[in-house]
Amino acid sequence: MRILKALVVLTICVFGLSLLANASHNHNEFGVADHQRITFDNPMRVGDVLLPSGDYRVTHTMEGNDHVMVFRQLNTKKPAEAKVKCHLVPLKEKAERTRKIFEYNAAKEEVLRTLVFQGDMAQHEF
């Protein structure tokens, strides 16, 4: 009986650990990292938010079937934050460098359209 209990506990532990491992790498199938850092040299409009220039931690998460990127400013007491849906477009090979592609809106603000992180296998389009 003890062996059966030990086997059940061990099975539950292995199952739980595998769930945690998959949760922390939920984007590996798309070839993108869950967390990155980016620097905006100028204010950048991300979704509906105009983020001030500075350093940001970027977290790629899932909300249901939607890919969502959260930009959170670093090194400040009141960090700016933006949350925006993205679409992943596969790349033929790992990105050699990080790239920000933006356009200007009517207010002459930089508006982020595409983000590629070095080492990722997909680009994020907004």
C-alpha positions as CSV (number, residue, x, y, z in Angstrom):
1,M,0.0,0.0,0.0
2,R,2.9,2.4,0.8
3,I,4.4,1.8,-2.6
4,L,1.1,2.6,-4.3
5,K,0.8,5.9,-2.4
6,A,4.4,6.8,-3.2
7,L,3.8,6.0,-6.8
8,V,0.7,8.2,-6.9
9,V,2.6,11.1,-5.2
10,L,5.5,10.7,-7.6
11,T,3.2,10.7,-10.7
12,I,1.5,13.9,-9.5
13,C,4.8,15.6,-8.9
14,V,6.1,14.7,-12.3
15,F,2.9,15.9,-13.9
16,G,3.0,19.2,-12.0
17,L,6.6,19.9,-12.9
18,S,5.9,19.2,-16.6
19,L,3.1,21.7,-16.4
20,L,5.3,24.3,-14.9
21,A,8.0,23.7,-17.5
22,N,5.6,24.1,-20.3
23,A,4.1,27.3,-18.8
24,S,7.5,29.0,-18.6
25,H,8.2,28.2,-22.2
26,N,4.8,28.6,-23.7
27,H,6.2,30.3,-26.8
28,N,9.0,28.0,-27.7
29,E,6.8,26.4,-30.4
30,F,6.9,29.9,-32.1
31,G,10.6,30.4,-31.5
32,V,10.3,33.5,-29.3
33,A,11.4,34.2,-25.8
34,D,8.9,35.0,-23.1
35,H,10.9,38.0,-21.8
36,Q,13.1,40.5,-23.6
37,R,14.4,44.0,-23.1
38,I,14.2,46.9,-25.5
39,T,15.3,50.6,-25.5
40,F,13.3,53.3,-27.1
41,D,15.5,56.3,-27.9
42,N,12.4,58.5,-28.5
43,P,8.8,58.3,-27.3
44,M,7.1,55.3,-29.0
45,R,3.4,54.7,-29.5
46,V,2.7,51.1,-28.6
47,G,-1.0,50.3,-29.2
48,D,-3.0,53.2,-27.6
49,V,-0.2,54.2,-25.3
50,L,2.6,56.7,-25.9
51,L,5.6,55.3,-24.0
52,P,8.4,57.7,-23.0
53,S,11.9,57.0,-24.2
54,G,13.8,54.6,-22.0
55,D,14.4,50.9,-21.2
56,Y,11.6,48.4,-21.1
57,R,11.0,44.8,-20.1
58,V,8.9,43.1,-22.7
59,T,6.8,40.1,-21.7
60,H,5.1,37.9,-24.4
61,T,2.0,36.3,-22.9
62,M,-1.1,34.5,-24.1
63,E,-4.7,35.6,-23.4
64,G,-6.8,32.8,-24.7
65,N,-5.7,32.4,-28.3
66,D,-4.3,36.0,-28.5
67,H,-0.6,36.8,-28.3
68,V,-0.1,39.8,-26.1
69,M,3.0,41.9,-25.4
70,V,3.4,43.9,-22.2
71,F,5.9,46.7,-22.2
72,R,6.9,47.9,-18.7
73,Q,9.4,50.7,-18.2
74,L,12.5,49.9,-16.1
75,N,14.5,52.1,-13.7
76,T,11.7,54.5,-12.7
77,K,9.5,55.0,-9.7
78,K,6.3,55.2,-11.8
79,P,6.9,52.9,-14.8
80,A,4.9,53.4,-18.0
81,E,3.2,50.4,-19.3
82,A,1.5,49.3,-22.5
83,K,-0.3,46.1,-23.4
84,V,-0.9,45.3,-27.1
85,K,-2.0,42.3,-29.1
86,C,0.6,41.0,-31.6
87,H,0.7,38.6,-34.6
88,L,3.7,36.3,-34.9
89,V,5.2,35.9,-38.4
90,P,7.8,33.1,-38.7
91,L,11.3,34.0,-39.9
92,K,13.3,31.7,-42.1
93,E,16.2,31.7,-39.6
94,K,17.0,33.1,-36.2
95,A,17.1,36.9,-36.1
96,E,20.7,38.2,-36.2
97,R,19.8,41.4,-34.4
98,T,17.0,43.2,-32.6
99,R,15.0,45.5,-34.9
100,K,12.3,48.1,-34.3
101,I,10.2,49.0,-37.3
102,F,7.9,52.0,-36.9
103,E,6.1,54.6,-38.9
104,Y,5.0,58.2,-38.1
105,N,1.4,59.1,-37.4
106,A,-0.3,62.4,-38.2
107,A,0.9,63.8,-34.8
108,K,4.5,62.9,-35.9
109,E,4.8,60.2,-33.2
110,E,6.8,57.0,-33.8
111,V,4.3,54.1,-33.9
112,L,5.7,50.6,-33.4
113,R,4.6,48.3,-36.2
114,T,7.1,45.3,-36.0
115,L,9.5,44.1,-33.4
116,V,12.2,41.4,-33.9
117,F,14.4,40.2,-31.1
118,Q,17.9,38.8,-31.7
119,G,17.8,35.0,-31.6
120,D,14.0,34.7,-32.1
121,M,12.4,32.7,-34.9
122,A,9.4,35.0,-35.4
123,Q,8.7,38.7,-35.6
124,H,5.9,40.5,-33.7
125,E,3.6,42.6,-35.8
126,F,1.2,45.1,-34.3
